[in-house]
Amino acid sequence: MISDDAIWLYLLEKKGLETADRIVTELFKAFYRLADLPTPGHRRADLTSRKVLFYRVFSHLVIYEPGSNPVQILGVLHGNAMCLERSYR
């Protein structure tokens, strides 16, 4: 499991402090939104046959199980479809 610190540190290295703070803040807002209302995501049959939903935050996709309680965040991936296709199928 990758922690929020690992995501922030990666973004800090690649994009700088302001962007890292902004993206991680928006990711956490999305996590709380999904916990309150887990249906705004969408399926991606082109990426996986698993029963998961994808929710976009900037150029990142939050992958989660919509029927879980509490909501289970399975991962946060950059929206590069080639990367997703290789790593999530």
C-alpha positions as CSV (number, residue, x, y, z in Angstrom):
1,M,0.0,0.0,0.0
2,I,1.3,3.4,-0.9
3,S,0.7,6.1,1.7
4,D,-0.4,9.7,1.2
5,D,3.1,10.7,2.2
6,A,4.6,8.7,-0.7
7,I,2.2,10.3,-3.2
8,W,3.0,13.8,-1.9
9,L,6.8,13.1,-2.0
10,Y,6.5,11.8,-5.5
11,L,4.6,14.9,-6.6
12,L,6.9,17.2,-4.7
13,E,9.9,15.8,-6.7
14,K,8.1,15.9,-10.0
15,K,5.9,19.0,-9.8
16,G,7.0,21.1,-6.9
17,L,5.6,22.1,-3.5
18,E,2.5,24.1,-4.6
19,T,1.3,21.4,-7.0
20,A,2.0,18.6,-4.6
21,D,0.0,20.3,-1.9
22,R,-2.9,21.1,-4.3
23,I,-3.2,17.6,-5.8
24,V,-3.0,15.8,-2.4
25,T,-5.6,18.2,-0.9
26,E,-7.9,17.5,-3.8
27,L,-7.4,13.8,-3.6
28,F,-8.4,13.8,0.1
29,K,-11.5,15.9,-0.8
30,A,-12.3,13.3,-3.3
31,F,-11.9,10.4,-0.8
32,Y,-14.3,12.1,1.6
33,R,-16.8,12.8,-1.2
34,L,-16.6,9.1,-2.2
35,A,-17.1,8.0,1.4
36,D,-20.3,10.1,1.5
37,L,-21.6,9.3,-1.9
38,P,-19.7,6.4,-3.6
39,T,-21.5,6.5,-7.0
40,P,-20.0,9.4,-8.9
41,G,-17.3,7.3,-10.5
42,H,-17.4,5.5,-13.8
43,R,-16.5,2.0,-15.0
44,R,-13.6,1.5,-17.4
45,A,-14.2,-1.7,-19.3
46,D,-11.4,-0.8,-21.6
47,L,-9.0,-0.9,-18.6
48,T,-10.3,-3.7,-16.3
49,S,-13.1,-6.2,-15.9
50,R,-13.0,-5.8,-12.1
51,K,-16.1,-4.3,-10.4
52,V,-14.4,-1.0,-9.6
53,L,-15.1,2.6,-10.4
54,F,-12.7,5.4,-11.4
55,Y,-13.0,9.0,-10.2
56,R,-10.9,11.7,-11.9
57,V,-8.9,14.2,-9.8
58,F,-6.9,16.4,-12.2
59,S,-4.9,14.0,-14.3
60,H,-5.2,11.2,-11.7
61,L,-7.7,8.4,-11.3
62,V,-8.9,7.3,-7.9
63,I,-9.8,3.6,-8.2
64,Y,-12.3,2.3,-5.6
65,E,-14.9,-0.3,-4.7
66,P,-18.3,1.3,-4.9
67,G,-20.2,-1.1,-2.7
68,S,-17.7,-1.2,0.2
69,N,-18.5,0.4,3.5
70,P,-16.4,2.2,4.4
71,V,-15.4,2.9,0.8
72,Q,-12.2,1.1,-0.2
73,I,-9.7,3.2,-2.1
74,L,-7.7,0.7,-4.1
75,G,-5.3,3.1,-5.7
76,V,-4.5,6.4,-7.2
77,L,-2.9,6.4,-10.6
78,H,-1.9,9.0,-13.1
79,G,-4.4,9.1,-15.9
80,N,-1.9,7.7,-18.5
81,A,-4.0,4.9,-20.1
82,M,-1.0,2.9,-21.1
83,C,0.3,2.8,-17.5
84,L,-3.2,1.9,-16.3
85,E,-3.6,-0.8,-18.8
86,R,-0.3,-2.5,-17.9
87,S,-0.6,-2.2,-14.1
88,Y,-4.3,-2.7,-13.4
89,R,-5.7,-5.5,-15.6
